[in-house]
Amino acid sequence: MAKKKTQQEDNLQELESVLTRTEQFIEDNQNIISYAVGGIILIVVLYLGFNKFYLQPKEDEALSQMFMAENYFEKDSFNLAINGDGNYLGFLDIIDDYGVTKSANRAKYYLGISYLHLGQYEDALDYLKDFKTADLLLAPVVEGAQGDALLELGETDKALKQYKKAYSESDNELTAPIYMMKAAGLLETMDELEDALSLYMEIKEKYATSAEGANVDKYIARVKLKLN
């Protein structure tokens, strides 16, 4: 019992010693600590002010300016979507004028897809690579679109890598079977028939209700015929 009491006293003394040293440190460095706290508060205030009085108004303006470009994009009027029509800004202008906004980032996606449709594959790759998203449905589309551009440029191995990335990034029934089918078709043209068959079979097993799953049997039969 005496030993336990002694240990408790030692612990209390140690705690008091730590508190004393802490108080002494604060006293010795009071000015530095005050400046540091003040600096942190100033940074927070500036950040909040930047968002409220600059970034958010810019974001709202960018959204209103980009409306027509998105409208042209949806109508497949890609040149007008990219460059504008003289009255409304195109996606290139949105990036130039509103570079710090989310809208400018989204414009990179639209530009990448627009250039892909126009056959300007290098430009498509540049903007698609710069586009950032955490959307689980959009992210694989961006990876797959890069695969399409690379394939058109004759970069077969890189295209295959992008398709694999596209269907591995998000395992969902909307996008995964599309890029699995593209990868399998590409593997088939590369005469990598076992790998192609494996992907076709996976589509059949995992995504039977998708459009790709409903039509995959003929591709499976074709590859099996080639392997015989």
KAUR-V700606 format. One record per residue. N is the residue number from 0. RES is the residue in three letters. PHI is phi in whole degrees, -180 to 180 (999 if undefined). OMEGA is omega in whole degrees, -180 to 180 (999 if undefined). Layout:
n: (N;N)
res: (RES;RES)
phi: (PHI;PHI)
omega: (OMEGA;OMEGA)
This chain:
n: (0;1;2;3;4;5;6;7;8;9;10;11;12;13;14;15;16;17;18;19;20;21;22;23;24;25;26;27;28;29;30;31;32;33;34;35;36;37;38;39;40;41;42;43;44;45;46;47;48;49;50;51;52;53;54;55;56;57;58;59;60;61;62;63;64;65;66;67;68;69;70;71;72;73;74;75;76;77;78;79;80;81;82;83;84;85;86;87;88;89;90;91;92;93;94;95;96;97;98;99;100;101;102;103;104;105;106;107;108;109;110;111;112;113;114;115;116;117;118;119;120;121;122;123;124;125;126;127;128;129;130;131;132;133;134;135;136;137;138;139;140;141;142;143;144;145;146;147;148;149;150;151;152;153;154;155;156;157;158;159;160;161;162;163;164;165;166;167;168;169;170;171;172;173;174;175;176;177;178;179;180;181;182;183;184;185;186;187;188;189;190;191;192;193;194;195;196;197;198;199;200;201;202;203;204;205;206;207;208;209;210;211;212;213;214;215;216;217;218;219;220;221;222;223;224;225;226;227)
res: (MET;ALA;LYS;LYS;LYS;THR;GLN;GLN;GLU;ASP;ASN;LEU;GLN;GLU;LEU;GLU;SER;VAL;LEU;THR;ARG;THR;GLU;GLN;PHE;ILE;GLU;ASP;ASN;GLN;ASN;ILE;ILE;SER;TYR;ALA;VAL;GLY;GLY;ILE;ILE;LEU;ILE;VAL;VAL;LEU;TYR;LEU;GLY;PHE;ASN;LYS;PHE;TYR;LEU;GLN;PRO;LYS;GLU;ASP;GLU;ALA;LEU;SER;GLN;MET;PHE;MET;ALA;GLU;ASN;TYR;PHE;GLU;LYS;ASP;SER;PHE;ASN;LEU;ALA;ILE;ASN;GLY;ASP;GLY;ASN;TYR;LEU;GLY;PHE;LEU;ASP;ILE;ILE;ASP;ASP;TYR;GLY;VAL;THR;LYS;SER;ALA;ASN;ARG;ALA;LYS;TYR;TYR;LEU;GLY;ILE;SER;TYR;LEU;HIS;LEU;GLY;GLN;TYR;GLU;ASP;ALA;LEU;ASP;TYR;LEU;LYS;ASP;PHE;LYS;THR;ALA;ASP;LEU;LEU;LEU;ALA;PRO;VAL;VAL;GLU;GLY;ALA;GLN;GLY;ASP;ALA;LEU;LEU;GLU;LEU;GLY;GLU;THR;ASP;LYS;ALA;LEU;LYS;GLN;TYR;LYS;LYS;ALA;TYR;SER;GLU;SER;ASP;ASN;GLU;LEU;THR;ALA;PRO;ILE;TYR;MET;MET;LYS;ALA;ALA;GLY;LEU;LEU;GLU;THR;MET;ASP;GLU;LEU;GLU;ASP;ALA;LEU;SER;LEU;TYR;MET;GLU;ILE;LYS;GLU;LYS;TYR;ALA;THR;SER;ALA;GLU;GLY;ALA;ASN;VAL;ASP;LYS;TYR;ILE;ALA;ARG;VAL;LYS;LEU;LYS;LEU;ASN)
phi: (999;-63;-64;-65;-65;-63;-64;-64;-63;-63;-63;-65;-64;-65;-64;-62;-64;-63;-63;-63;-64;-65;-62;-67;-63;-62;-65;-69;-118;-59;-65;-62;-64;-63;-64;-64;-63;-62;-64;-63;-62;-63;-62;-63;-63;-63;-63;-64;-66;-60;-66;-76;-99;-123;-68;-65;-60;-63;-63;-62;-66;-62;-60;-69;-73;-85;-56;-70;-61;-65;-63;-63;-60;-65;-93;64;-91;-70;-64;-68;-63;-74;-104;84;-118;97;-106;-120;-72;-94;-63;-62;-66;-61;-65;-67;-90;-132;-58;-88;-96;-66;-64;-64;-63;-65;-61;-64;-64;-59;-64;-59;-68;-63;-64;-62;-66;-86;80;-98;-72;-64;-63;-59;-63;-57;-78;-66;-67;-79;-72;-119;-154;-109;-69;-71;-96;-79;-56;-66;-64;-64;-64;-66;-64;-63;-61;-61;-65;-65;-63;-64;-86;83;-90;-62;-63;-68;-63;-61;-61;-68;-63;-64;-64;-64;-84;-84;-68;-147;-84;-132;-76;-81;-107;-56;-65;-62;-82;-65;-65;-66;-65;-64;-62;-68;-60;-64;-68;-87;66;-97;-70;-63;-66;-62;-62;-60;-69;-59;-66;-66;-61;-62;-79;-95;-130;-61;-88;-80;-60;-68;-65;-69;-113;-75;-58;-68;-73;-62;-62;-64;-67;-61;-65;-67;-78;-81)
omega: (179;180;180;180;178;180;178;179;178;180;179;179;179;179;179;179;179;180;179;179;179;179;-180;179;180;180;-179;-174;-174;-178;-179;-180;179;179;-179;179;179;179;179;179;-180;179;179;180;180;180;180;179;179;-179;-174;-171;179;-172;-178;174;177;180;180;180;-180;179;-179;-179;-175;-175;-176;178;177;178;177;180;-179;179;-179;175;-167;179;178;178;-178;-169;-176;-176;-178;177;-180;-177;171;-178;177;179;180;179;-179;-173;-174;-172;-176;-172;174;179;178;176;180;178;178;176;-180;179;180;-180;179;179;177;179;-179;179;178;-166;178;178;179;-180;-179;-176;179;178;-178;-177;-179;177;174;-179;-174;176;-178;-177;178;177;179;178;-180;178;175;176;178;-180;-180;178;178;179;178;-180;-171;-178;179;178;179;179;179;178;178;178;-178;-178;177;-174;-178;-177;179;-173;-178;-174;-175;-179;178;-175;170;179;179;179;-180;178;179;177;179;179;178;180;174;-167;180;179;178;-180;179;179;178;180;179;176;-179;-176;-172;-173;-176;-177;178;178;-180;179;-179;-176;-170;-177;-178;177;177;-180;-179;-180;178;177;179;-177;-179;999)
